[in-house]
Amino acid sequence: MHLLLAELSARPACAGEVEQILRKLVGIASGEEGNVRYAVHRRKDDTNAFVVYELYRDAAACDAHLASPPVRQALERFETLLSAPPRLVFCDLVAAAGKTA
């Protein structure tokens, strides 16, 4: 498994538009081959901050997602909507437990 955590900090006036874009990406990701889980969270301590949890079968599936036109377009749009570039953290699975919802 391959995990990507993305942290995004929206400009205060742009948080609603960032949320809309992220919601659309959830729908797109759900149909992608190799996608295991794609979830968007809003931080409780900062309503302008989002955390995107992306779990893929492997790194190739993650790379395909990041190279897709909808993601490329979203990243371009984020250049004006975010207060800083997204912070991306890539992880490989070491161990896991639990059930998927």
ABEGO torsion letter per residue (X at the ends): XBBBBBBBBBBAAAAAAAAAAAAAAAAAAAABBGBABBBBBBBAABAABBBBBBBBABAAAAAAAAABAAAAAAAAAAAAABABBBBBBBBBBABBBEBBX
